[in-house]
């Protein structure tokens, strides 16, 4: 690897460096990264759509109650695990790592987790359908695609939300004695996590009004339209669940317009200055430092607003931040990023399922299993502890011991962390009694753990 700028390009903006990567940034690491901005490569493999997966699960649910759990288990085996494997293989093998890092960032921002079991098998498809097409597009388009996706609608309970004055809501209150038919979860997370941020200037009244605007947003697995409705896994708007009348969010009135009300509100939220600042803070934290410099946040927020949420322009602005290139070891890799980086260092082999899922389960960082809608944390304290480091080292030792001979640890050091390697790290590798122990020391070094 040529220099510190190459290290930062390959690790902070990429997914790690391997023997073939060192020369790729050349004399212009920033230009190399910007050249990667464009349509994302497809995830390799022939995978079912979320529509097909969700339709199958809900059809099984209607067939007989205990068939649902069986259908979910089958889809986890046949759809979820192979798709996560392919996603990981792409991150390991790609020569365009920036798009993959950005896809993972936005997927975490719009977290949907396997904690909601019924749609868990479709989450990789959710990322392929609602996130990846918009990584370098307009934020508003990604926001609308994500919010309308059956996985998000199910994860945050909107499929059961009914306007209290809608025909379905009145019927439920009358026949079942239910006092509250409105679910605020999706609306609250849109405002708090996806757009404005917790300090974005909204109140509980805005949460309720947005939740009312989103009533009726569901999918076709529930037969809400009647027993003769075909079961499908696409977005579907059920007018009988929708709260009639105008809605007011952040002081702006939205006249009754069915499903279009929610889309209009999402467009305005995407353009709100608080959204620009919230997203800029998260992006600068990801690419610069755990404590984002205020000047950098201001700059990225301004680019976001001036470009109407053009994420390609925002990404270029992130690459151009001088502070992103000032401290090469400012960020810590997540456990998933660490395992990807190890495989990139060794070569673009595809880890077998047990070699991927087992260590990530032990470390607590399996893809798409975040414990809450906040997603995975992005500070060093979220990933570095004595126990976490021990788990990483134990896995690295087992992985290195299973590799065939022929790897030259010192050459791998130069290819992966050379420009930032401390003399003590080089000394450890040279004194290691075996090649696999030398590799373990390399992968366990602070320089390799950081980006």
C-alpha positions as CSV (number, residue, x, y, z in Angstrom):
1,X,0.0,0.0,0.0
2,X,1.4,3.3,-1.1
3,X,0.5,5.8,1.7
4,X,-1.8,6.9,4.5
5,X,-4.3,8.3,2.0
6,X,-4.6,5.0,0.3
7,X,-5.1,3.3,3.7
8,X,-8.0,5.7,4.5
9,X,-9.5,5.3,1.0
10,X,-9.5,1.5,1.3
11,X,-10.5,1.2,4.9
12,X,-12.6,4.2,6.0
13,X,-14.4,4.7,2.7
14,X,-14.0,1.1,1.6
15,X,-14.2,-2.3,3.2
16,X,-10.6,-3.2,3.9
17,X,-7.5,-3.8,1.8
18,X,-6.1,-7.0,0.3
19,X,-3.1,-8.0,-1.8
20,X,-4.7,-6.7,-5.0
21,X,-6.0,-3.5,-3.5
22,X,-3.0,-1.5,-2.5
23,X,-2.2,0.1,-5.9
24,X,-5.9,0.8,-6.8
25,X,-6.2,4.3,-5.3
26,X,-3.0,5.3,-7.2
27,X,-1.9,8.9,-6.9
28,X,-5.5,10.2,-6.5
29,X,-7.4,8.3,-3.7
30,X,-10.2,10.9,-3.7
31,X,-10.6,10.6,-7.5
32,X,-10.6,6.8,-7.2
33,X,-13.4,7.0,-4.7
34,X,-15.5,9.5,-6.7
35,X,-15.2,7.3,-9.8
36,X,-17.1,4.6,-7.9
37,X,-20.2,6.8,-7.5
38,X,-22.8,5.4,-9.7
39,X,-25.3,2.5,-10.0
40,X,-24.5,-0.3,-7.6
41,X,-23.5,-3.8,-8.7
42,X,-26.2,-6.3,-8.3
43,X,-25.9,-8.7,-5.3
44,X,-24.7,-11.9,-7.0
45,X,-27.3,-14.7,-7.1
46,X,-30.9,-15.5,-8.1
47,X,-32.9,-14.4,-5.1
48,X,-36.7,-14.2,-4.6
49,X,-38.2,-10.7,-4.2
50,X,-39.7,-9.6,-0.9
51,X,-43.1,-9.8,-2.6
52,X,-42.7,-13.5,-3.2
53,X,-41.2,-14.2,0.2
54,X,-43.9,-12.3,2.1
55,X,-46.7,-13.7,0.0
56,X,-45.5,-17.2,0.7
57,X,-45.3,-16.7,4.4
58,X,-48.7,-15.0,4.7
59,X,-50.3,-17.6,2.4
60,X,-49.0,-20.3,4.8
61,X,-50.4,-18.3,7.7
62,X,-53.9,-18.4,6.2
63,X,-53.5,-22.1,5.4
64,X,-53.1,-23.1,9.0
65,X,-51.7,-21.1,12.0
66,X,-48.8,-23.4,12.8
67,X,-47.7,-23.4,9.1
68,X,-46.5,-19.8,9.4
69,X,-43.6,-20.6,11.7
70,X,-42.6,-23.4,9.5
71,X,-42.7,-21.2,6.4
72,X,-40.6,-18.6,8.1
73,X,-37.9,-21.2,9.1
74,X,-37.8,-22.4,5.5
75,X,-37.5,-18.9,4.1
76,X,-34.7,-18.1,6.6
77,X,-32.8,-21.2,5.3
78,X,-33.6,-20.7,1.6
79,X,-33.8,-16.9,1.3
80,X,-32.2,-15.0,4.2
81,X,-29.0,-16.9,4.8
82,X,-27.9,-17.3,1.1
83,X,-28.7,-13.6,0.5
84,X,-26.7,-12.4,3.5
85,X,-23.9,-14.7,2.3
86,X,-24.0,-13.1,-1.2
87,X,-24.1,-9.6,0.3
88,X,-21.0,-10.4,2.3
89,X,-19.3,-12.0,-0.7
90,X,-19.8,-8.9,-2.7
91,X,-18.3,-6.7,0.0
92,X,-15.3,-9.0,0.2
93,X,-14.7,-9.3,-3.6
94,X,-15.7,-5.9,-5.0
95,X,-13.2,-3.6,-6.6
96,X,-15.8,-0.8,-5.9
97,X,-16.0,-0.9,-2.1
98,X,-17.4,2.7,-1.6
99,X,-20.9,1.8,-2.9
100,X,-21.0,-1.2,-0.6
101,X,-20.0,0.8,2.5
102,X,-22.7,3.4,1.6
103,X,-25.3,0.7,1.1
104,X,-24.5,-0.8,4.5
105,X,-24.6,2.7,6.1
106,X,-28.1,3.5,4.7
107,X,-29.4,0.1,5.5
108,X,-28.4,0.6,9.1
109,X,-29.9,4.1,9.1
110,X,-33.2,2.6,8.0
111,X,-32.9,-0.5,10.2
112,X,-35.3,-3.4,9.8
113,X,-34.5,-6.3,12.1
114,X,-35.1,-10.0,12.3
115,X,-36.6,-9.3,15.7
116,X,-39.9,-9.1,13.8
117,X,-39.8,-12.7,12.7
118,X,-42.6,-12.9,10.2
119,X,-40.8,-10.7,7.6
120,X,-37.3,-11.5,8.7
121,X,-36.5,-13.7,5.6
122,X,-37.3,-10.7,3.3
123,X,-34.9,-8.2,4.9
124,X,-32.0,-8.7,2.4
125,X,-34.6,-8.2,-0.4
126,X,-35.7,-5.0,1.4
127,X,-32.1,-3.7,1.2
128,X,-31.8,-4.7,-2.5
129,X,-35.2,-3.1,-3.4
130,X,-35.5,0.0,-1.2
131,X,-31.9,0.9,-0.3
132,X,-29.4,-0.1,-3.0
133,X,-31.2,1.6,-5.9
134,X,-31.1,5.0,-4.1
135,X,-27.7,5.0,-2.5
136,X,-26.5,7.7,-4.9
137,X,-29.9,9.1,-5.7
138,X,-32.2,11.4,-3.9
139,X,-32.8,10.9,-0.2
140,X,-36.5,11.6,-0.5
141,X,-36.8,8.7,-3.0
142,X,-35.0,6.3,-0.6
143,X,-37.2,7.5,2.3
144,X,-40.4,6.9,0.4
145,X,-39.2,3.5,-0.9
146,X,-38.2,2.4,2.6
147,X,-41.4,3.6,4.3
148,X,-43.7,1.9,1.8
149,X,-41.8,-1.4,1.9
150,X,-43.7,-4.2,3.6
151,X,-40.7,-5.1,5.8
152,X,-40.7,-1.6,7.3
153,X,-44.4,-1.4,7.6
154,X,-44.5,-4.7,9.4
155,X,-41.4,-4.1,11.5
156,X,-42.8,-0.8,12.9
157,X,-46.4,-2.1,13.2
158,X,-48.1,0.1,10.7
159,X,-49.9,-2.7,9.0
160,X,-52.2,-2.8,12.1
161,X,-52.7,0.9,12.4
162,X,-56.2,2.2,11.7
163,X,-57.5,5.8,11.9
164,X,-60.0,6.1,14.8
165,X,-62.6,7.6,12.5
166,X,-62.0,5.3,9.6
167,X,-64.6,2.6,8.8
168,X,-62.2,-0.1,10.0
169,X,-61.3,1.8,13.1
170,X,-64.9,2.5,14.1
171,X,-65.8,-1.2,13.4
172,X,-62.9,-2.4,15.6
173,X,-63.9,-0.2,18.5
174,X,-67.5,-1.2,18.3
175,X,-67.1,-4.9,17.8
176,X,-63.9,-5.6,19.9
177,X,-64.1,-2.9,22.5
178,X,-60.7,-1.5,21.5
179,X,-60.1,2.0,22.6
180,X,-57.0,2.8,20.5
181,X,-56.6,1.7,16.8
182,X,-53.8,4.0,15.9
183,X,-50.1,2.8,16.1
184,X,-47.5,5.6,16.3
185,X,-44.4,3.5,16.0
186,X,-43.6,4.1,12.3
187,X,-44.4,7.8,12.5
188,X,-42.2,8.3,15.6
189,X,-39.2,6.5,14.1
190,X,-39.5,8.4,10.8
191,X,-39.3,11.7,12.7
192,X,-36.8,10.7,15.4
193,X,-34.5,8.4,13.5
194,X,-35.0,8.6,9.8
195,X,-35.4,12.4,9.2
196,X,-35.5,15.2,11.7
197,X,-33.6,13.6,14.6
198,X,-34.5,13.6,18.3
199,X,-33.8,17.4,18.6
200,X,-35.5,18.2,15.3
201,X,-38.2,20.4,16.6
202,X,-41.2,18.1,16.3
203,X,-43.7,17.3,19.1
204,X,-46.1,14.5,20.0
205,X,-48.9,16.2,18.0
206,X,-46.7,15.9,14.9
207,X,-46.2,12.2,15.6
208,X,-49.9,11.6,15.9
209,X,-50.7,13.6,12.7
210,X,-48.1,11.7,10.7
211,X,-49.3,8.4,12.1
212,X,-52.9,9.3,11.0
213,X,-51.6,10.2,7.5
214,X,-49.9,6.8,7.3
215,X,-53.0,4.8,8.3
216,X,-54.0,2.3,5.6
217,X,-50.3,1.8,4.5
218,X,-50.0,-1.9,4.6
219,X,-49.3,-4.9,2.3
220,X,-51.4,-7.5,0.6
221,X,-50.6,-10.4,2.9
222,X,-53.5,-9.7,5.3
223,X,-56.5,-9.7,3.1
224,X,-57.7,-6.5,4.6
225,X,-59.8,-5.8,1.5
226,X,-61.9,-9.0,1.9
227,X,-61.8,-12.8,1.8
228,X,-61.6,-12.8,-2.0
229,X,-58.5,-10.6,-2.1
230,X,-55.5,-12.4,-3.5
231,X,-52.6,-12.7,-1.0
232,X,-49.6,-10.8,-2.2
233,X,-46.5,-9.3,-0.6
234,X,-46.6,-5.8,-2.2
235,X,-47.4,-2.4,-0.7
236,X,-51.2,-1.9,-0.6
237,X,-53.2,1.1,0.6
238,X,-56.4,0.2,2.4
239,X,-58.7,3.2,2.3
240,X,-61.0,1.6,5.0
241,X,-58.2,1.9,7.5
242,X,-57.3,5.5,6.5
243,X,-58.1,8.4,8.8
244,X,-60.3,10.9,6.9
245,X,-59.7,14.6,6.9
246,X,-56.7,17.0,6.7
247,X,-53.5,16.4,8.7
248,X,-51.1,19.1,10.1
249,X,-47.4,18.2,10.5
250,X,-44.8,20.8,11.6
251,X,-47.4,23.5,11.1
252,X,-48.2,22.6,7.5
253,X,-51.7,21.5,6.5
254,X,-52.1,18.5,4.2
255,X,-55.6,18.1,2.7
256,X,-57.2,14.7,2.5
257,X,-55.6,12.8,-0.3
258,X,-55.4,9.1,0.7
259,X,-52.0,7.5,0.3
260,X,-50.7,10.7,-1.3
261,X,-50.8,12.5,2.1
262,X,-48.0,10.4,3.5
263,X,-45.9,10.8,0.4
264,X,-46.3,14.6,0.5
265,X,-45.3,14.7,4.1
266,X,-42.2,12.5,3.5
267,X,-41.1,14.8,0.7
268,X,-41.3,17.8,3.0
269,X,-39.5,15.9,5.8
270,X,-36.7,15.0,3.4
271,X,-36.2,18.7,2.6
272,X,-36.3,19.9,6.2
273,X,-33.2,21.7,7.6
274,X,-33.3,19.5,10.7
275,X,-33.1,16.4,8.5
276,X,-30.1,17.7,6.7
277,X,-28.3,18.3,10.0
278,X,-29.3,15.0,11.5
279,X,-28.1,13.0,8.4
280,X,-24.9,15.2,8.2
281,X,-24.1,14.4,11.8
282,X,-24.4,10.7,11.2
283,X,-22.4,10.8,8.0
284,X,-19.6,12.8,9.5
285,X,-19.5,10.5,12.5
286,X,-19.2,7.6,10.2
287,X,-16.4,9.0,8.0
288,X,-14.5,11.4,10.3
289,X,-14.8,10.9,14.0
290,X,-17.1,9.6,16.8
291,X,-17.5,13.2,17.8
292,X,-18.3,14.9,14.5
293,X,-16.6,18.3,14.0
294,X,-19.3,21.0,13.9
295,X,-17.8,22.7,10.8
296,X,-18.0,19.5,8.9
297,X,-21.5,18.8,9.9
298,X,-22.5,22.4,8.8
299,X,-20.8,21.9,5.4
300,X,-22.4,18.5,4.7
301,X,-25.8,19.7,5.8
302,X,-25.5,22.7,3.5
303,X,-24.5,20.4,0.6
304,X,-27.5,18.2,1.4
305,X,-29.9,21.1,1.3
306,X,-28.4,22.9,-1.7
307,X,-28.5,19.7,-3.8
308,X,-32.1,18.7,-2.7
309,X,-30.8,15.6,-0.9
310,X,-28.7,14.4,-3.8
311,X,-26.7,11.6,-2.1
312,X,-24.1,11.5,-4.8
313,X,-23.3,15.1,-4.2
314,X,-23.3,14.5,-0.4
315,X,-20.9,11.6,-0.9
316,X,-18.5,13.7,-3.0
317,X,-18.6,16.3,-0.3
318,X,-17.7,13.7,2.4
319,X,-14.8,12.5,0.3
320,X,-13.5,16.1,0.0
321,X,-13.6,16.8,3.7
322,X,-9.9,17.5,4.8
323,X,-10.7,16.1,8.2
324,X,-11.7,12.7,6.8
325,X,-8.0,12.3,5.7
326,X,-6.3,13.8,8.7
327,X,-6.4,10.9,11.3
328,X,-6.1,7.4,9.7
329,X,-7.2,5.4,12.8
330,X,-10.1,7.5,14.1
331,X,-12.9,4.9,13.6
332,X,-13.3,1.4,14.8
333,X,-14.6,-1.4,12.6
334,X,-17.8,-3.1,13.5
335,X,-17.5,-6.9,14.0
336,X,-19.1,-7.5,10.6
337,X,-16.6,-5.0,9.0
338,X,-13.8,-6.7,10.8
339,X,-14.7,-10.1,9.4
340,X,-15.1,-8.7,5.9
341,X,-11.7,-6.9,6.2
342,X,-10.0,-10.2,7.2
343,X,-11.4,-12.0,4.2
344,X,-10.4,-9.1,1.9
345,X,-6.9,-9.3,3.3
346,X,-6.6,-13.0,2.6
347,X,-8.3,-12.9,-0.8
348,X,-11.8,-12.9,-2.2
349,X,-12.9,-16.3,-1.0
350,X,-16.5,-16.7,0.2
351,X,-16.8,-17.7,3.8
352,X,-19.0,-20.7,4.3
353,X,-22.2,-20.0,6.3
354,X,-21.0,-21.4,9.6
355,X,-17.7,-19.4,9.2
356,X,-19.8,-16.2,8.8
357,X,-22.9,-16.6,11.0
358,X,-21.3,-18.4,14.0
359,X,-18.7,-15.8,14.9
360,X,-21.0,-12.9,14.2
361,X,-23.6,-14.5,16.4
362,X,-21.0,-14.9,19.2
363,X,-19.9,-11.3,18.7
364,X,-23.5,-10.0,18.6
365,X,-23.4,-8.4,15.1
366,X,-25.2,-10.7,12.7
367,X,-26.4,-8.6,9.7
368,X,-30.0,-7.4,10.0
369,X,-30.3,-8.3,13.7
370,X,-30.0,-4.8,15.4
371,X,-31.8,-4.9,18.7
372,X,-33.8,-1.7,18.0
373,X,-34.8,0.6,15.2
374,X,-31.8,2.8,16.1
375,X,-29.6,0.2,14.3
376,X,-26.0,-0.5,15.2
377,X,-24.0,2.1,17.0
378,X,-21.2,4.0,15.3
379,X,-18.8,4.9,18.1
380,X,-15.8,3.0,19.4
381,X,-17.5,2.2,22.7
382,X,-20.1,0.2,20.8
383,X,-17.5,-2.2,19.5
384,X,-14.4,-2.2,21.6
385,X,-14.4,-3.9,25.0
386,X,-12.1,-6.5,26.6
387,X,-14.7,-9.2,25.9
388,X,-15.3,-8.1,22.3
389,X,-11.6,-7.9,21.5
390,X,-11.1,-11.4,23.0
391,X,-13.9,-12.8,20.7
392,X,-12.3,-11.1,17.7
393,X,-8.9,-12.6,18.5
394,X,-10.2,-16.1,19.2
395,X,-12.0,-16.1,15.8
396,X,-8.9,-14.7,14.0
397,X,-6.8,-17.4,15.6
398,X,-9.2,-20.1,14.5
399,X,-9.5,-18.6,11.0
400,X,-5.7,-18.2,10.5
401,X,-5.1,-21.8,11.7
402,X,-7.4,-23.1,9.0
403,X,-5.7,-21.3,6.2
404,X,-3.5,-23.1,3.8
405,X,0.2,-22.3,3.9
406,X,1.9,-19.8,1.7
407,X,0.8,-16.5,3.2
408,X,3.7,-14.2,4.0
409,X,2.6,-12.2,7.1
410,X,5.0,-9.3,6.5
411,X,3.7,-8.9,2.9
412,X,0.1,-9.0,4.2
413,X,1.0,-6.3,6.7
414,X,2.3,-4.1,4.0
415,X,-0.8,-4.7,1.8
416,X,-3.3,-4.1,4.6
417,X,-1.9,-1.6,7.2
418,X,1.6,-0.8,6.0
419,X,1.5,3.0,6.0
420,X,0.0,3.1,9.6
421,X,1.8,0.0,11.1
422,X,3.6,0.7,14.3
423,X,7.1,-0.6,14.8
424,X,5.9,-2.8,17.6
425,X,3.4,-4.5,15.4
426,X,6.0,-5.3,12.8
427,X,8.2,-6.7,15.6
428,X,5.4,-8.9,16.9
429,X,4.9,-10.4,13.4
430,X,8.6,-11.0,12.8
431,X,8.9,-12.8,16.2
432,X,5.8,-14.9,15.9
433,X,6.6,-18.6,16.1
434,X,4.3,-19.6,13.2
435,X,2.6,-18.1,10.2
436,X,-0.9,-18.5,11.6
437,X,0.1,-16.8,14.9
438,X,1.6,-13.9,12.9
439,X,-1.7,-13.5,11.0
440,X,-3.6,-13.6,14.3
441,X,-1.3,-10.8,15.6
442,X,-1.9,-8.8,12.4
443,X,-5.7,-9.1,12.5
444,X,-5.7,-8.4,16.2
445,X,-3.5,-5.3,15.9
446,X,-5.1,-1.9,16.7
447,X,-4.2,-0.7,13.2
448,X,-6.3,-3.5,11.6
449,X,-9.2,-3.1,14.1
450,X,-9.6,0.5,13.1
451,X,-10.3,2.4,9.9
